[in-house]
Amino acid sequence: MTPSPDLPTYDVPAGWLPSSASRQPLRLVNAVAFSAASTPPPDQWTHFAKLRPVPWKMVAGFAAIALFCVWGIFGTLTQYADQLVYALFFVVLMGVGALFFGWAAIKSITSYRTRTGWPHLHGLGLGTSGIAYRLTGGDSDIPWEAVTSIRAMLTNELNLAKAGIPVLRVQYAGSKVDLNTQILGANPVVLYWALLYYWTNPASRGELGTTVAQKRMDGWLAQVTGAGPARPVS
């Protein structure tokens, strides 16, 4: 299946798929699996891609920077106790760093359980009615008709001087959601193909929530992890 010329293609930009990307499939999940603490998706069955927890190496990095900042604060207070006014800016700067990176480390650790066990409070689901987001910032359900763009992109495409983060971007009704491909718990290419395929093929949405759609996505996964990325077939 080839999309019309005015829509994005199924190709992904160079550098969009990291070597650490998930090789897992989307999971066909019943809404009952979400506890009362999480808003069930609007569709009874969804193909769900949970988010990975923050990598432990990154958590360790956050913690190391926070500890370094704390060490810097105590070292400065000890060495310049009589001339603190001259070191005040540095102390404040180290204090901000300690709070920011310390908070990031703690937040990453506390998010581990919600991202790895049911109910999955963090992730994205595809159903017949649209896209269901279950994210830290809040739950949202986007009808297919409200979606205006689905793209695999790097965030620095308008400013190459900045470091580019590979994201899967869905735009709708003047808003957008970017998901970093490194934290997706399902293969990013398959998720991108699935989103784009069912957005551009309304007649096929009826199969969502069934084993028919699941087999289609699993076939795409075999393409990606076996012979390498290629355009999905309808």
Residue pairs with C-beta under 8 A, 6 or more apart in sequence:
1 197
1 201
1 231
1 232
1 233
1 234
2 231
3 9
3 10
3 196
3 200
4 200
7 196
7 200
8 149
8 150
8 151
8 152
8 196
9 231
10 192
10 193
10 196
10 231
10 232
11 231
12 152
12 189
12 192
12 229
13 152
13 153
13 154
13 166
15 154
15 164
15 166
16 152
16 153
16 154
16 166
16 181
16 188
17 166
17 181
17 188
17 189
17 229
18 166
18 181
18 182
20 55
20 182
21 181
21 182
21 184
21 187
21 188
22 52
22 184
22 185
22 186
22 187
22 188
23 187
23 221
23 225
24 185
24 186
24 187
25 186
25 187
25 190
25 214
25 217
25 218
25 221
26 47
26 48
26 49
26 126
26 186
26 190
26 191
26 194
26 214
26 217
27 47
27 48
27 49
27 50
27 186
28 45
28 46
28 47
28 48
28 209
28 211
28 214
29 45
29 46
29 47
29 48
29 120
29 125
30 44
30 45
31 40
31 41
31 43
31 44
31 45
31 46
32 40
33 118
33 119
33 120
34 40
34 41
34 118
34 119
34 120
34 134
35 118
35 119
37 119
37 121
38 119
38 120
38 121
38 134
38 139
39 134
39 139
41 125
41 127
41 132
41 134
41 141
42 127
42 129
42 130
42 132
42 141
43 125
43 127
43 128
43 129
43 132
43 208
43 209
44 209
45 127
45 208
45 209
45 210
46 125
46 126
46 127
46 132
46 208
46 209
47 125
47 126
47 127
47 194
47 208
47 209
47 213
47 214
47 217
48 120
48 123
48 124
48 125
48 126
49 123
49 124
49 125
49 184
49 185
49 186
49 191
50 115
50 116
50 120
50 122
50 123
50 185
50 186
51 115
51 122
51 123
51 135
51 179
51 183
51 184
51 185
52 115
52 182
52 183
52 184
52 185
53 108
53 111
53 112
53 115
53 116
54 108
54 111
54 112
54 183
55 182
58 108
59 105
59 108
59 109
62 101
62 102
62 104
62 105
62 108
63 101
63 102
63 105
65 97
65 101
66 97
66 98
66 100
66 101
66 102
66 105
69 94
69 95
69 97
69 98
69 101
70 94
70 98
72 90
72 94
73 91
73 94
73 95
73 98
76 87
76 90
76 91
76 94
77 84
77 91
80 86
80 87
84 91
111 122
111 136
114 120
114 121
114 122
115 121
115 122
115 185
120 134
121 134
121 136
122 134
122 135
122 136
123 133
123 134
123 135
123 185
124 131
124 132
124 133
124 134
124 179
124 191
125 131
125 132
125 134
126 132
126 194
126 195
126 198
126 208
127 208
127 209
128 205
128 206
128 208
128 209
129 141
129 143
129 144
130 141
130 142
130 143
130 144
130 145
130 146
130 147
131 141
131 142
131 144
131 147
131 170
131 195
132 139
132 140
132 141
132 142
133 139
133 140
133 141
133 142
133 177
135 177
140 177
142 170
142 172
144 198
144 199
144 202
144 205
146 172
146 173
147 170
147 171
147 172
147 199
148 171
148 172
148 173
149 169
149 170
149 171
150 168
150 169
150 170
150 171
150 192
150 195
150 196
150 199
151 168
151 169
151 171
152 166
152 168
152 169
152 188
152 189
152 192
153 166
153 167
153 169
154 164
154 165
154 166
154 167
155 162
155 164
155 165
155 167
155 178
156 162
156 163
156 164
156 165
157 164
165 180
166 180
166 181
166 182
166 188
167 178
167 179
167 180
167 181
168 178
168 179
168 181
168 184
168 188
168 191
168 192
168 195
169 176
169 177
169 178
169 179
170 176
170 177
170 195
181 188
184 191
187 221
187 224
187 225
189 220
189 224
189 229
190 217
190 220
190 221
190 224
193 217
193 220
193 232
194 217
194 220
197 204
197 232
197 234
198 204
198 205
198 208
198 213
201 234
204 213
204 234
207 213
207 216
216 232
220 232
223 229
223 230
223 232
